[in-house]
Amino acid sequence: MKNNTLFLQENPQGIFFKVFVQPKSSKNMITGIYSDAIKIKLTAPPVDGAANKMCIKFLAKCFKVPKTSLEIISGHTSRTKYLLYKQKHNNKDRREDIERFKKVFEQLLNAKKQLDILS
């Protein structure tokens, strides 16, 4: 089921968002949207938390934030995970962060679409 609305939710701790992880892939990449989650392919296997660690590392690099600011809240043993981007900002900065998150995902998805067109 395709849906263009990503799950992004504000709360006092920060921003919650949803990802769908496909482990043991050939490379780390955001591949699109799966339902209301960001679909991510990761090279790490789903063993001993390796894919979870890779998920945090990869997303931190994409968002240009410290790994410590991202935390998997639920879905540690599932492909569908809810993550928290921890914030200590005021409400204005949080709104800007949500817009920045959306923009980063949109840019990554558009870059992937361009590569698909060229293939």
C-alpha positions as CSV (number, residue, x, y, z in Angstrom):
1,M,0.0,0.0,0.0
2,K,1.5,3.3,-1.1
3,N,0.8,6.5,0.8
4,N,2.6,9.8,0.6
5,T,2.0,10.8,4.2
6,L,4.9,9.9,6.5
7,F,4.4,9.2,10.1
8,L,6.0,12.1,11.9
9,Q,4.7,13.1,15.3
10,E,5.9,15.7,17.8
11,N,5.9,15.2,21.6
12,P,7.8,16.8,24.5
13,Q,10.8,14.5,24.0
14,G,11.2,15.2,20.3
15,I,10.0,13.8,16.9
16,F,8.8,10.3,16.4
17,F,9.0,8.7,13.0
18,K,8.5,5.3,11.5
19,V,10.9,3.3,9.3
20,F,10.6,-0.1,7.5
21,V,14.0,-1.8,7.4
22,Q,15.1,-4.4,4.9
23,P,18.3,-6.0,6.3
24,K,21.1,-7.9,4.4
25,S,20.9,-5.6,1.4
26,S,23.7,-4.8,-1.0
27,K,24.0,-1.2,0.2
28,N,22.6,1.2,2.7
29,M,20.0,3.5,1.2
30,I,16.5,5.0,1.5
31,T,14.4,3.3,-1.1
32,G,11.0,5.0,-0.8
33,I,7.9,5.0,1.3
34,Y,6.3,1.8,2.6
35,S,2.8,2.6,3.9
36,D,3.5,5.6,6.3
37,A,7.1,4.6,6.9
38,I,10.5,5.4,5.3
39,K,11.8,2.2,3.6
40,I,15.5,1.7,4.3
41,K,17.8,-1.0,2.9
42,L,20.7,-1.8,5.2
43,T,23.7,-4.1,4.7
44,A,23.7,-5.4,8.3
45,P,22.0,-8.7,9.1
46,P,19.2,-8.8,11.6
47,V,21.4,-10.6,14.1
48,D,22.4,-9.4,17.6
49,G,21.1,-5.9,17.0
50,A,23.4,-5.2,14.1
51,A,20.6,-3.9,11.8
52,N,19.3,-1.6,14.6
53,K,22.8,-0.2,15.1
54,M,23.3,0.3,11.4
55,C,19.8,1.9,11.1
56,I,20.8,4.6,13.8
57,K,24.2,5.2,12.2
58,F,22.8,5.5,8.7
59,L,19.9,7.8,9.6
60,A,22.2,10.0,11.8
61,K,24.4,10.4,8.8
62,C,21.5,11.3,6.5
63,F,20.1,13.9,9.0
64,K,23.6,15.1,10.0
65,V,22.8,14.7,13.7
66,P,24.7,12.8,16.4
67,K,23.9,9.1,16.7
68,T,23.0,9.7,20.4
69,S,20.1,12.0,19.3
70,L,18.3,9.0,17.6
71,E,16.7,6.1,19.5
72,I,14.7,3.1,18.5
73,I,11.6,3.3,20.7
74,S,9.8,0.1,19.5
75,G,10.3,-2.6,16.9
76,H,13.8,-3.8,18.0
77,T,13.0,-7.3,16.6
78,S,10.7,-6.1,13.8
79,R,11.3,-4.6,10.4
80,T,8.9,-1.8,11.3
81,K,10.5,0.5,13.8
82,Y,9.5,3.7,15.6
83,L,12.3,6.0,16.2
84,L,12.7,9.2,18.3
85,Y,14.8,12.1,17.3
86,K,15.5,13.6,20.8
87,Q,15.3,17.4,21.0
88,K,16.0,20.1,23.6
89,H,14.6,23.0,21.5
90,N,11.7,25.3,21.8
91,N,8.6,24.8,19.7
92,K,9.7,27.0,16.9
93,D,12.9,25.0,16.5
94,R,11.0,21.7,16.6
95,R,8.7,22.8,13.8
96,E,11.8,23.7,11.8
97,D,13.3,20.2,12.6
98,I,10.1,18.5,11.3
99,E,10.3,20.5,8.1
100,R,14.0,19.7,7.8
101,F,13.3,16.0,8.3
102,K,10.6,16.1,5.6
103,K,12.9,18.0,3.3
104,V,15.8,15.5,3.8
105,F,13.5,12.5,3.1
106,E,12.1,14.3,0.1
107,Q,15.6,15.0,-1.3
108,L,16.7,11.5,-0.7
109,L,13.6,10.1,-2.4
110,N,13.9,12.5,-5.3
111,A,17.5,11.6,-5.8
112,K,16.6,7.9,-5.9
113,K,13.8,8.6,-8.4
114,Q,16.3,10.4,-10.6
115,L,18.7,7.4,-10.4
116,D,15.8,5.0,-11.3
117,I,15.0,7.1,-14.4
118,L,18.6,7.0,-15.5
119,S,18.8,3.2,-15.1
